[in-house]
Amino acid sequence: MADKSLELRPMQESPEKMHGTLGCPDWAAPVCVVEFDADARPSTGSKAHEYNDTSEVLHAKIALLAKMVRRAKHCIVFTGAGISTAAG
């Protein structure tokens, strides 16, 4: 069940886990915007919380992704339901 009365709190993980190996370690941590009691995957024990990056970090990640796509000789993207569910 989602807790909508959640106080925004930053993710407590390493910069690599939050932003990937190509991300900047100085980028702000994503904040939890929806908290769930349910496990994301029962085998991991991690919860299915939703996190959002700040606008600045999101734009930096988009620029990094665009640079990677432009430099790629071949680009393949594997997507699933998770790429669009938060957007509605």
N, C-alpha and C positions, 0 to 999 in steps of 0.2 A: 504494500500500500504506500502511495506517495505521501510525503509530508509537505504540504504547500506553505506552511508557516515557517519555513526554514530561514535561518539567518545565513547570509552568504558567507561561506568560509573557503579559504584557499585549499587546494589539493596539497597533501603532504607527501610528495614523492620526489625522486631525483629529477633534475632537469631533463635527462635523457628519457625517463618514463613519461614526463609531461609533454615534451616537445620533440622527441626523436633525436637521433644522433647528429643531425645536421642543424638542429635548432640552437639558438643562442642561450647559454646558461643564465644570462641576465634577464631573459624574458620573464614577465610576471606569471605567477602560477594561475592556472584556471580556477574558477570559483564554482562551488557546488550550487546548482540552481534548483535541483530536484533530488530529494533523498528517498530511497526505497528500502523497505525491510527485506525484500526478496533478494536472493542471490542472483548475480549475473549468470554465473555458471556454478552449479552445485559442487563440482569438483574443486573449485578454487576457493570458495568461501568468501569471495569478494562481492560486495553489494552492487546493485545496478543503479548507482547514482548517476546523475547527469551533470556534466561540468561544461562551462563556457569559458573561452578565452576572452581577454580584454579585446577591444576593437583594434588596438595597436598591434597586439600579438597576432590576432587573426589575419590582419592585412600583411604582416611580415611573413606568416606561413603561406599565405596565398601567393605572395611574390616569390618565395622560395620554390614552391611547387611549379609555378609558371616557368621559372628559370630551368628547373629540372626537365620539364616537358619540352621546352624549346631546344635544349641540348641533347635530348635523347634521339637516337637513331630510330628506335622502335619503342612505342609506348603501349603498354597493356594495363588496363585498370580492371581489377576484380572488385565488383560492388555487390552489395546485398541490401537487405531491408534496412540495416543500420545507417546507410548513407542518407536516407530520406525521411526516416520516421520522425526525427525531432523537428523537421521542417514542416510537418503536417502532410 
